[in-house]
């Protein structure tokens, strides 16, 4: 065990963007080395990262450590707001919520650092609409056996 690492003075909180892909499009999940994915996720031919969108300042990631008789696991949750409503977004969110579809999500902080949520676990998508706020609140959430590792690779769209 050792002391916490020193941090730079400039360390803004918050997230700037995210990308996602359904886990059935991933053919190889690389290993981990000291909290970092040691290679890119390999996809089926024609598959690629999809671009997510959240209203400014609404995108958040939380990871809570849980203990059980079988060991440690993590509750991961990426949430955000999507403004407005319409047939296109309603159709997309309905498709994404189908039973059995799980996701990997790369989220990017305000300094450009990326982490991969859903590693060693399943993230499911849900979205709730509020007519009062005229927006959806969405989440990718689930239980994983690993903390969301760093993912320092280019996102190819």
C-alpha positions as CSV (number, residue, x, y, z in Angstrom):
1,X,0.0,0.0,0.0
2,X,1.2,3.5,-0.7
3,X,0.1,7.2,-0.6
4,X,-2.5,8.6,-2.9
5,X,-0.9,9.9,-6.2
6,X,-0.3,13.6,-6.4
7,X,-2.8,15.4,-8.7
8,X,-2.4,18.5,-10.8
9,X,-4.1,21.7,-9.5
10,X,-6.3,21.9,-12.6
11,X,-8.6,18.9,-12.4
12,X,-12.2,19.9,-13.5
13,X,-15.0,17.5,-12.8
14,X,-17.7,16.4,-15.2
15,X,-17.9,14.6,-18.5
16,X,-17.9,16.0,-22.0
17,X,-19.1,13.1,-24.2
18,X,-19.7,9.4,-24.6
19,X,-19.7,6.6,-27.1
20,X,-21.5,3.2,-26.9
21,X,-21.8,-0.1,-28.7
22,X,-24.0,-3.1,-28.0
23,X,-21.9,-6.0,-26.5
24,X,-23.1,-8.4,-29.3
25,X,-21.0,-6.3,-31.7
26,X,-17.8,-6.9,-29.8
27,X,-15.8,-10.0,-30.7
28,X,-12.8,-9.5,-28.4
29,X,-12.5,-7.7,-25.1
30,X,-8.8,-7.0,-24.2
31,X,-7.3,-7.7,-20.8
32,X,-6.5,-5.2,-18.1
33,X,-3.2,-4.0,-16.8
34,X,-3.2,-1.9,-13.7
35,X,-6.6,-0.3,-14.3
36,X,-6.1,0.3,-18.0
37,X,-7.4,-1.7,-21.0
38,X,-4.4,-3.1,-22.8
39,X,-5.8,-2.9,-26.3
40,X,-8.8,-1.7,-28.3
41,X,-12.1,-3.6,-28.3
42,X,-12.4,-5.6,-31.5
43,X,-15.8,-5.4,-33.3
44,X,-17.6,-7.5,-35.9
45,X,-17.1,-6.4,-39.5
46,X,-19.0,-3.1,-40.1
47,X,-19.6,-2.4,-36.4
48,X,-18.3,0.8,-34.8
49,X,-18.8,3.1,-31.8
50,X,-22.0,5.1,-31.8
51,X,-22.1,8.7,-30.7
52,X,-24.2,9.5,-27.6
53,X,-25.6,13.0,-26.8
54,X,-26.5,14.6,-23.4
55,X,-27.5,18.1,-22.6
56,X,-24.5,20.2,-21.3
57,X,-23.6,19.5,-17.7
58,X,-26.1,16.6,-17.4
59,X,-23.7,13.7,-18.3
60,X,-22.5,11.9,-15.1
61,X,-20.9,8.6,-14.2
62,X,-21.1,7.0,-10.8
63,X,-19.4,3.8,-9.6
64,X,-20.3,2.5,-6.2
65,X,-18.3,-0.3,-4.6
66,X,-20.5,-3.2,-3.2
67,X,-19.4,-6.0,-1.0
68,X,-21.1,-9.5,-1.0
69,X,-20.3,-12.9,0.4
70,X,-18.8,-13.7,-3.0
71,X,-16.5,-10.6,-3.2
72,X,-16.4,-7.1,-4.5
73,X,-18.5,-5.8,-7.4
74,X,-19.3,-2.3,-8.7
75,X,-22.6,-0.6,-9.5
76,X,-21.9,1.5,-12.6
77,X,-24.3,4.2,-13.9
78,X,-23.9,6.7,-16.7
79,X,-26.8,9.2,-16.8
80,X,-27.7,12.2,-18.9
81,X,-30.6,14.2,-20.3
82,X,-31.7,14.2,-23.9
83,X,-33.7,17.3,-24.8
84,X,-37.1,17.3,-26.6
85,X,-39.1,14.4,-28.0
86,X,-39.9,13.0,-31.4
87,X,-40.5,9.8,-33.3
88,X,-36.8,9.2,-34.2
89,X,-35.5,9.4,-30.6
90,X,-38.6,7.5,-29.3
91,X,-37.9,4.7,-31.8
92,X,-34.1,4.6,-31.0
93,X,-34.6,4.5,-27.2
94,X,-37.3,1.8,-27.5
95,X,-34.9,-0.3,-29.6
96,X,-32.0,0.2,-27.1
97,X,-34.2,-0.8,-24.2
98,X,-35.0,-4.3,-25.6
99,X,-34.4,-7.2,-23.1
100,X,-31.1,-8.9,-23.6
101,X,-29.2,-6.0,-25.2
102,X,-26.2,-4.9,-23.1
103,X,-23.7,-2.2,-23.8
104,X,-20.1,-1.0,-23.4
105,X,-19.8,2.7,-23.0
106,X,-16.7,4.9,-23.3
107,X,-17.1,8.2,-21.5
108,X,-14.7,11.2,-21.8
109,X,-13.9,13.7,-19.0
110,X,-13.3,17.4,-19.6
111,X,-9.5,16.8,-19.9
112,X,-10.0,14.2,-22.6
113,X,-9.4,11.1,-20.5
114,X,-11.5,8.1,-21.4
115,X,-12.8,5.2,-19.3
116,X,-14.7,2.1,-20.4
117,X,-17.9,1.3,-18.4
118,X,-19.3,-2.2,-18.6
119,X,-16.0,-4.1,-18.6
120,X,-16.6,-7.5,-16.9
121,X,-20.3,-6.8,-16.5
122,X,-23.5,-5.9,-18.3
123,X,-24.9,-2.4,-18.8
124,X,-28.5,-2.0,-19.8
125,X,-30.1,1.1,-21.2
126,X,-33.3,2.8,-20.0
127,X,-34.9,6.2,-20.8
128,X,-37.8,8.0,-19.1
129,X,-39.6,11.0,-20.6
130,X,-40.9,14.0,-18.6
131,X,-43.4,16.2,-20.4
132,X,-43.0,18.8,-17.7
133,X,-39.2,19.0,-18.4
134,X,-39.6,18.2,-22.1
135,X,-36.7,15.8,-22.0
136,X,-35.6,12.2,-21.5
137,X,-33.4,11.1,-18.6
138,X,-31.4,8.1,-19.8
139,X,-29.0,5.7,-18.1
140,X,-26.6,2.9,-18.9
141,X,-26.4,0.9,-15.7
142,X,-25.4,-2.5,-14.3
143,X,-23.2,-4.5,-12.1
144,X,-19.6,-5.2,-13.0
145,X,-16.7,-7.2,-11.5
146,X,-14.1,-4.5,-12.4
147,X,-14.0,-0.7,-11.9
148,X,-14.3,1.2,-15.2
149,X,-10.7,1.1,-16.6
150,X,-8.9,3.8,-18.5
151,X,-9.4,3.4,-22.3
152,X,-6.7,5.5,-23.9
153,X,-7.4,4.6,-27.5
154,X,-8.8,6.5,-30.4
155,X,-12.6,6.1,-30.9
156,X,-13.1,5.1,-34.5
157,X,-16.6,6.1,-35.7
